[in-house]
Amino acid sequence: MKKIFAPLALLFICATSLTAQKSITGFINSDKQLKIEADFDAQLNAKRVGENIKLLSSVPHHVGSVGGKFVASEIAKVFKDNGWDTKIETYQLMFPTPITRVLEMSGATNYKAVLKEPSFKEDATSGQLDQLPTYNCWSADGDVTANLVFVNYGLPEDYETLAKYGIDVKGKIVIAKYGRSWRGIKPKVAQEHGAG
């Protein structure tokens, strides 16, 4: 009995999964929805996607910029060309941008950071004029002077390693390498460890 039951159960599971693949939860008519999705997928074109990405990244387009208006207009044009009722809304909002930015290290060795990434010939967007400057958008204004501690990638395990060596970051400025986590984690973990 067990020998017969196992193959029958396997056959039932396979048949059920094949049926499940043809239906989509949440749609009354799965076949109609699957056709809509297949028609949409058939219109995707890698060349056109690449052209759109190049167009939309051809100018810096942060909020309130001339480039932002250009990108919004280009997107609206595409929508209108495809028959969508489209209009651009304008909102007044607060978006902090720096007036001056300075990052210096003083001590046995003095260093003043350039605060601008170099441009690369392989990336036409890297040398664009009117780029939004590098800054931490929601930081408070002011001058901060404190000892500097390098925290590798700024992950919890990096702070654990520093603690093993008796290095405390309380009240200090930390600097972390980019990568290995979402960039918002770095200041969060630094604050949790008392960095100023």
C-alpha positions in Angstrom: 0.0 0.0 0.0 2.8 2.4 0.9 4.6 1.7 -2.4 1.5 2.6 -4.4 0.6 5.7 -2.3 4.0 7.5 -2.7 3.9 7.6 -6.6 0.2 8.6 -6.5 1.0 11.4 -4.1 3.9 12.6 -6.2 1.7 12.5 -9.3 -1.0 14.6 -7.5 1.6 17.2 -6.3 3.0 17.5 -9.9 -0.5 17.9 -11.4 -1.5 20.4 -8.7 1.6 22.5 -9.3 1.1 22.5 -13.0 -2.5 23.8 -12.5 -1.3 26.4 -10.0 1.2 27.7 -12.5 -1.7 28.5 -14.9 -3.7 30.5 -12.3 -2.8 33.6 -10.5 -4.3 34.4 -7.1 -6.3 37.6 -7.0 -7.5 37.6 -10.6 -10.9 36.3 -11.7 -9.6 35.5 -15.1 -6.1 34.2 -14.8 -5.8 33.4 -18.6 -6.6 37.1 -19.5 -4.1 38.4 -16.9 -1.4 36.0 -18.1 -2.0 37.2 -21.7 -1.8 40.9 -20.7 1.5 40.1 -18.9 2.9 38.1 -21.9 1.9 41.0 -24.3 3.7 43.5 -22.0 6.8 41.3 -21.8 6.8 40.9 -25.6 7.1 44.7 -25.9 10.2 45.0 -23.7 13.3 45.8 -25.7 16.8 45.9 -24.2 18.0 48.4 -26.7 15.1 50.8 -25.9 15.6 50.3 -22.1 19.3 51.2 -22.5 18.4 54.3 -24.6 16.0 55.5 -21.9 18.5 54.9 -19.1 21.0 57.0 -21.0 18.5 59.8 -21.7 17.3 59.9 -18.1 20.8 60.0 -16.7 22.2 62.4 -19.3 21.8 65.4 -16.9 21.9 65.6 -13.1 18.2 65.7 -12.1 17.9 66.2 -8.4 14.8 67.8 -7.0 14.3 71.4 -8.1 17.0 71.3 -10.7 16.8 72.2 -14.4 17.7 68.6 -15.2 14.9 67.4 -12.9 12.4 69.4 -15.0 13.9 68.0 -18.2 13.6 64.4 -17.0 10.0 64.9 -15.8 9.1 66.4 -19.2 10.7 63.4 -21.1 8.8 60.9 -19.0 5.6 62.9 -19.5 6.2 62.9 -23.2 6.6 59.1 -23.3 3.4 58.7 -21.3 1.5 61.1 -23.6 2.9 59.4 -26.7 1.4 56.1 -25.4 -2.0 57.6 -24.9 -2.0 58.2 -21.2 -3.6 61.3 -19.7 -0.5 63.0 -18.2 0.3 66.2 -16.5 3.2 67.4 -14.3 2.3 68.6 -10.8 4.5 71.2 -9.0 4.9 71.1 -5.3 6.7 73.4 -2.9 9.0 71.5 -0.5 11.9 71.9 1.7 15.1 70.2 0.4 18.3 71.2 2.3 21.3 71.8 0.1 24.7 73.0 1.5 26.1 76.5 1.0 29.6 75.4 2.0 31.1 72.0 2.7 34.6 71.5 4.2 36.1 68.3 5.5 39.6 68.7 7.0 41.8 66.7 9.2 44.4 68.5 11.3 47.1 67.2 13.6 50.4 65.5 12.8 49.2 65.4 9.2 46.9 68.0 7.7 44.5 67.0 5.0 41.6 68.7 3.2 39.2 66.5 1.3 38.3 67.5 -2.3 34.6 66.3 -1.7 34.2 65.7 -5.4 34.4 62.3 -7.2 36.8 62.1 -10.1 35.3 61.7 -13.6 35.9 58.5 -15.6 36.0 58.3 -19.4 34.0 55.1 -19.2 31.2 57.0 -17.5 30.0 60.1 -19.3 27.8 61.0 -16.4 30.7 61.1 -13.9 32.0 64.5 -15.0 28.6 66.3 -15.4 28.4 70.0 -14.4 25.6 71.0 -12.0 25.8 67.7 -10.0 24.4 67.8 -6.5 27.4 68.1 -4.2 28.3 65.3 -1.9 26.8 65.9 1.6 24.6 64.3 4.2 21.2 65.8 3.5 19.7 65.6 7.0 22.8 66.6 9.0 22.6 69.6 11.3 24.6 72.7 10.3 27.8 73.4 12.2 31.4 72.6 12.8 32.5 69.3 14.3 35.9 68.8 15.7 36.9 65.5 17.2 39.3 62.6 16.9 38.9 60.4 13.9 38.5 56.7 14.0 38.5 54.4 10.9 35.8 51.8 11.3 36.4 49.7 8.2 32.9 49.2 6.6 31.1 50.5 9.7 29.3 47.3 10.4 28.5 45.9 13.9 31.3 43.3 13.6 33.8 46.2 12.8 32.9 47.9 16.1 33.3 44.6 17.9 36.8 44.2 16.5 37.7 47.8 17.6 36.3 47.1 21.1 38.6 44.0 21.4 41.5 46.3 20.8 40.2 48.8 23.4 39.2 51.4 20.8 36.1 53.4 21.7 34.3 55.7 19.2 32.2 57.7 21.8 32.3 61.4 20.9 34.6 60.8 17.9 34.1 61.1 14.2 34.1 57.8 12.4 35.0 57.2 8.8 33.9 54.0 7.0 34.6 52.5 3.6 31.8 52.2 1.1 30.2 48.8 0.5 29.1 45.6 2.2 25.9 47.2 3.5 23.3 49.8 2.8 24.9 53.2 3.3 22.2 54.3 5.8 23.4 51.5 8.2 26.8 53.1 8.6 25.6 56.3 10.4 23.0 54.3 12.4 25.5 51.9 13.8 28.0 54.8 14.4 25.3 56.6 16.4 24.5 53.4 18.4 28.1 53.3 19.4 28.2 57.0 20.5 30.0 58.5 17.6 29.6 62.3 17.5 
